[in-house]
Structure formats: C-alpha cells, structure tokens
Amino acid sequence: MSDPELTSRHRDTVEEIFSHPTSHNIKWRQVIKLLEHVGEVTEEHNGKVKVTLGPETEVLHRPRKKNIDVQLVVDLRRMLTNAGYNPDRTPAVEDGETRDHGDGRWGAG
C-alpha cells in the first residue's frame, strides 16, 4: 500500500507542524483532516481521538481551544516523521541515534 499524496492544504499543515519556532496557531480541524487523510482516525465516546498513523497508534485529547498546544505539536512531529510525512519525506531514524525532539533540540532518542 502506498502513502496517500498530500494536497496543498495538507502540505501546509505539515509545514506548520514542523516549523521552527513552533507555531501556536495550528488549527485542530486542519490537523484532524490531515490525520484522516494519511491515517485512521476514530473519535471515542469520551471525546478523545484515536489515531493510527504508520507504525503507531495514539489517543489524542481534543484541545479546549481551536488551536493545538505545543505538546501535541511534538507528538505530531514524531508520528508524522515515523510515518514518512515530515516536510522532506525522509523516513524516521531506526537506530535511535539522532532525533528531532520537537522543541528545536536534536540529539539521541
């Protein structure tokens, strides 16, 4: 199965997620649309959202406001990178040597 091609809107959302410094204006609805396009999204009865993307499944908490918080940005960067959806489309580092920690730091996993 091949990865779905990203639309320009989805590419913009990925760019926002990976921008440095971290953007504080990333809209939850744009993130959900991106995740639905590249993975499997299921809304749970408690309002949380279960996302399966590439090799991992996460349960995300819907933000109280329309924009996502920095911790969710960090989690999304990890998930998207592991699934090959970072801006330069390079796969995740498998050996644990160098990782983007999502806060501008790079280093050992």
C-alpha positions, 0 to 999 in steps of 0.5 A: 500500500502506498502513502496517500499524496498530500494536497496543498492544504495538507502540505501546509499543515505539515509545514506548520507542524514542523516549523521552527519556532513552533507555531501556536496557531495550528488549527485542530480541524486542519490537523484532524483532516490531515490525520484522516487523510494519511491515517485512521482516525476514530473519535471515542465516546469520551471525546478523545481521538484515536489515531493510527498513523504508520507504525503507531497508534495514539489517543489524542485529547481534543484541545479546549481551544481551536488551536493545538498546544505545543505538546501535541505539536511534538507528538505530531512531529514524531508520528508524522516523521515515523510515518514518512510525512515530515516536510522532506519525506525522509523516513524516521531514524531506526537506530535511535541515534539522532532525533528531532525532539520537537522543541528545536533540540536534536540529539539521541532518542 
